[in-house]
Amino acid sequence: MAYKFDNLLFFLFIYVNPNDMGNDQNEIYSKVVRAGKRTYFFDIKATKGNDLYLTLTESKKTYNEDGEGSYQKHKIFLYKEDFEKFKDGLDDVLNKIEELKNQ
């Protein structure tokens, strides 16, 4: 079964043009996924040494008692040495979910 995460692998292994590395936040690529009340951001960034890493951000709008909105954000930093292990772990739990749903 193909998962949305499989698309993420494409983002991780894109060519990085060194001329594009000069922006302030070293952001190389960004993908926004809207999912109901949550929005997920998949951002590829580069370190000063031009190593790529990924930030995964979950953003959810919340409202206080006065009705004023604000955003709750949770962020994960994923570094290149962990890409494969993260993918393997995610694939494993997604496969387990499918297996459990089919019982």
C-alpha positions as CSV (number, residue, x, y, z in Angstrom):
1,M,0.0,0.0,0.0
2,A,1.3,3.5,-0.9
3,Y,1.3,6.1,1.9
4,K,1.5,9.8,1.6
5,F,4.9,9.5,3.4
6,D,6.3,7.8,0.2
7,N,6.0,11.3,-1.4
8,L,8.1,12.7,1.4
9,L,11.1,10.6,0.2
10,F,11.0,12.5,-3.0
11,F,11.3,15.8,-1.1
12,L,14.3,14.5,0.9
13,F,16.4,13.6,-2.0
14,I,16.0,16.6,-4.3
15,Y,19.0,18.4,-5.8
16,V,20.0,21.4,-3.8
17,N,21.3,24.3,-5.8
18,P,24.1,25.9,-3.7
19,N,23.0,29.3,-5.2
20,D,19.6,28.9,-3.5
21,M,21.1,28.4,-0.1
22,G,21.6,32.2,0.6
23,N,18.1,33.0,1.9
24,D,17.7,34.0,5.5
25,Q,16.1,30.8,6.8
26,N,17.9,28.3,4.5
27,E,14.5,27.0,3.4
28,I,14.9,24.8,0.3
29,Y,11.4,23.4,-0.2
30,S,8.1,23.5,1.6
31,K,4.9,21.5,1.4
32,V,1.7,22.4,3.1
33,V,-0.9,19.7,3.9
34,R,-4.3,20.8,5.1
35,A,-6.1,18.1,7.1
36,G,-9.3,19.1,8.7
37,K,-8.6,21.4,11.7
38,R,-4.9,20.8,11.4
39,T,-2.3,22.0,8.9
40,Y,1.0,20.2,8.5
41,F,4.2,21.8,7.1
42,F,7.0,19.7,5.7
43,D,10.0,22.0,5.3
44,I,13.4,21.1,3.9
45,K,16.1,23.3,5.2
46,A,19.9,23.4,5.0
47,T,22.5,23.9,7.7
48,K,25.4,26.3,7.2
49,G,27.3,23.3,6.1
50,N,24.7,22.6,3.4
51,D,23.4,19.4,5.1
52,L,19.7,18.9,4.6
53,Y,17.2,18.4,7.4
54,L,13.5,18.2,7.6
55,T,11.1,20.1,10.0
56,L,7.6,18.7,10.4
57,T,5.2,21.1,12.0
58,E,1.6,20.6,13.1
59,S,-0.4,23.7,13.4
60,K,-3.9,23.9,14.9
61,K,-6.0,27.0,15.5
62,T,-7.5,27.3,18.9
63,Y,-9.8,29.8,20.5
64,N,-9.7,31.3,24.0
65,E,-12.8,32.1,26.1
66,D,-13.1,35.6,24.4
67,G,-13.1,33.9,21.0
68,E,-9.7,35.2,20.0
69,G,-7.8,32.7,17.9
70,S,-4.2,31.6,18.2
71,Y,-2.2,28.7,16.8
72,Q,-0.8,25.8,18.7
73,K,2.4,24.4,17.0
74,H,4.3,21.3,17.5
75,K,7.6,20.8,15.6
76,I,9.9,17.9,15.0
77,F,13.4,18.2,13.5
78,L,14.5,15.3,11.5
79,Y,18.2,15.1,10.5
80,K,19.7,13.2,7.6
81,E,21.2,10.5,9.7
82,D,17.7,9.6,10.9
83,F,15.8,9.8,7.6
84,E,15.9,6.0,6.9
85,K,15.1,5.0,10.5
86,F,12.2,7.4,10.7
87,K,10.8,6.2,7.4
88,D,11.1,2.5,8.5
89,G,9.4,3.2,11.8
90,L,6.6,5.2,10.1
91,D,6.1,2.5,7.5
92,D,6.0,-0.2,10.2
93,V,3.3,1.5,12.2
94,L,1.2,2.4,9.1
95,N,1.3,-1.2,8.0
96,K,0.3,-2.3,11.5
97,I,-2.7,0.1,11.4
98,E,-3.8,-1.4,8.0
99,E,-3.3,-4.9,9.4
100,L,-5.4,-4.1,12.5
101,K,-8.2,-2.4,10.4
102,N,-8.5,-5.5,8.2
103,Q,-8.9,-8.0,11.1
